Amino acid sequence: MPAAQTLSPAELADILAFYAEAGVDCALDEVAHDRFAEGAFPASALPEGGAVTQRASGDTADAPSGQSAPRRVLSRAPAVAPEAPRPALAAASLGADAAAAYAGELAASARTLDDLRAALASFDGCALKAGAKNLCFADGNPAGRIMLVGEAPGEDEDRQGLPFVGVSGQLLDRMLAAIGLSRAEHVYIANIVPWRPPGNRTPTTQEMLACRPFIVRQIELANPDILVTIGGPSSQALLDVKGIMAARGRWLTYNVGGREIPAMPMLHPAYLLRSPIAKRQAWADLLSLKARHDALPHRP
């Protein structure tokens, strides 16, 4: 039997990079599962005695005349009880419309942000929940007059359970600080989808539809005076804009509990990290946000 192949450090690094790009970057269980063994030779298909026999390919021609061909014996695979389906996957299989309807019922029942967080934690209508480490509900000051809504958590956010805490979040904090704002005092931050998509991919339309009722209710409960959607997916989901580059910096309106508030799409900090030339446009949008914030009537 050939010896096990030894991989060089460079080859191992290439394999890990491939897994990371495919979204396989965290372990869901302590022990690996051999899915091939679990499904091999179910007991109902085996004859009594615990083994099956199979003629080897080419054995009939090689056997001496008048003798049976040699047979290989395949032992029965150990019986493995099938795992119960994860609730998230079972609920998500109902479809986006049913999941969104269920989400709407849960969200409407929440009377406070804490209630909404608990309702969202119990929601099993989005399959992303099964692969995420943490629920990323919100960060910042719920009483802040500005609410920022992104699209979905990334790896750092998933690890800490908070939105916008990775490299993009650090850039966002610097952008806000440049106009005299901070998440600790002025800004409340959330995402359309509160669980990390594999490989930090963009959430699908179905995933956003399933989670949208929660962010809508979250905006209602936070009741901000200004809404900022960060990136294309959140801008489309909440403001129905078709292209972030054409819509960024434009002031639109969003209805919150019967009142209309100013809302503006902005470029995502991750895009600015990839395309630094767009920071000039982002700075113009930040100045516009500061002007709107400074013009708000004083709260008693």
Buried (B, 14 or more C-beta within 10 A) or exposed (E): EEEEEEEEEEEEEEEEEEEEEEBEBEEEEEEEEEEEEBEBBEEEEBEEEEEBEEEEEEBEEEEEEEEEEEEEEEEBBEEEEEEEEBBBEEBBEBEBEBBBBBBBEBBEEBEEBEBBBBBBEEBBBBBBBBBBBBBBBBBBBBEBBBBBBBBBBBBBBBBBBBBBBBEBBEBBBEBBEEBEBEBEEBBBBBBBBBBBBEBBEBBBEBBBBBBBBBBBBBBBBBBBBBBBBBBBBBBBBBBEBEEBEEBBBEEBEBEBEEEEBBBBBBBBBBBBEEEEEBBEBBBEBBEBBBEBBEEEEEEE
